[in-house]
Structures are given as structure tokens and as C-alpha cells.
Amino acid sequence: MSYKFFYLYLAGGSVALLLLIYQLMAYYPAINDVALFFNIIPVLLLYYMAYKVRREKEDKDLM
């Protein structure tokens, strides 16, 4: 993977996290657990991908 995707994944994860926080605040009394679970998945996935890209670059720099 290219290191330029790190910033894309990081920005996407941050936007998804902000949307998740907004949904939690806007729909607080009637939070749907299933919808919350499916909104957390993209946040975790995008941050995980950003982490993997960063680690891959660090590993290449060590070689």
C-alpha cells in the first residue's frame, strides 16, 4: 500500500468518528444498538487501515 493512503484513511476515520459522535448526541434517548454497531465498524476499519499503512512504511524504512 502507498503511504498516501494513510492520510485518506485517517481523514475518513476522523469524519466517520465525528458523524458517530453527532449521531450519539442527536439521537441520545433512542439509540439503536444495531445501528450504533454498524456505525462503529467503518471508524475502526479506517483507523486500522491507517495504522497498517503507517506500520508498513516504518517496516520498509528499517530494511
C-alpha positions as CSV (number, residue, x, y, z in Angstrom):
1,M,0.0,0.0,0.0
2,S,1.1,3.5,-0.7
3,Y,1.7,5.9,2.2
4,K,-0.6,8.5,0.5
5,F,-3.5,6.3,1.6
6,F,-2.5,6.9,5.2
7,Y,-3.9,10.4,5.1
8,L,-7.0,9.2,3.2
9,Y,-7.8,6.6,5.8
10,L,-7.0,8.9,8.6
11,A,-9.3,11.6,7.3
12,G,-12.1,9.1,6.5
13,G,-11.8,7.6,10.0
14,S,-12.0,11.1,11.6
15,V,-15.0,12.1,9.6
16,A,-16.7,8.8,10.4
17,L,-15.9,9.3,14.1
18,L,-17.3,12.8,14.0
19,L,-20.5,11.5,12.4
20,L,-20.8,8.8,15.0
21,I,-20.4,11.4,17.8
22,Y,-23.0,13.6,16.2
23,Q,-25.5,10.6,15.9
24,L,-24.9,9.8,19.6
25,M,-25.7,13.3,20.6
26,A,-28.6,13.9,18.3
27,Y,-30.4,10.6,19.0
28,Y,-29.4,10.1,22.6
29,P,-32.7,8.9,24.2
30,A,-33.4,6.4,21.4
31,I,-30.1,5.0,20.4
32,N,-30.4,1.8,18.4
33,D,-27.7,-0.7,19.4
34,V,-27.6,-2.4,15.9
35,A,-27.2,0.9,14.1
36,L,-24.6,2.0,16.5
37,F,-22.6,-1.2,15.9
38,F,-22.7,-0.7,12.2
39,N,-21.6,2.9,12.5
40,I,-18.6,1.9,14.7
41,I,-17.3,-0.6,12.1
42,P,-16.2,2.0,9.5
43,V,-14.4,4.0,12.2
44,L,-12.5,1.0,13.4
45,L,-11.8,-0.2,9.9
46,L,-10.4,3.1,8.6
47,Y,-8.3,3.7,11.6
48,Y,-7.0,0.1,11.5
49,M,-6.1,0.6,7.8
50,A,-4.3,3.9,8.5
51,Y,-2.3,2.1,11.3
52,K,-1.4,-0.8,8.9
53,V,-0.2,1.6,6.2
54,R,2.0,3.5,8.7
55,R,3.5,0.3,10.1
56,E,4.2,-0.9,6.6
57,K,6.1,2.2,5.8
58,E,8.1,2.0,9.0
59,D,9.0,-1.6,8.3
60,K,10.3,-0.6,4.8
61,D,12.3,2.2,6.3
62,L,14.0,-0.3,8.6
63,M,15.1,-2.6,5.8
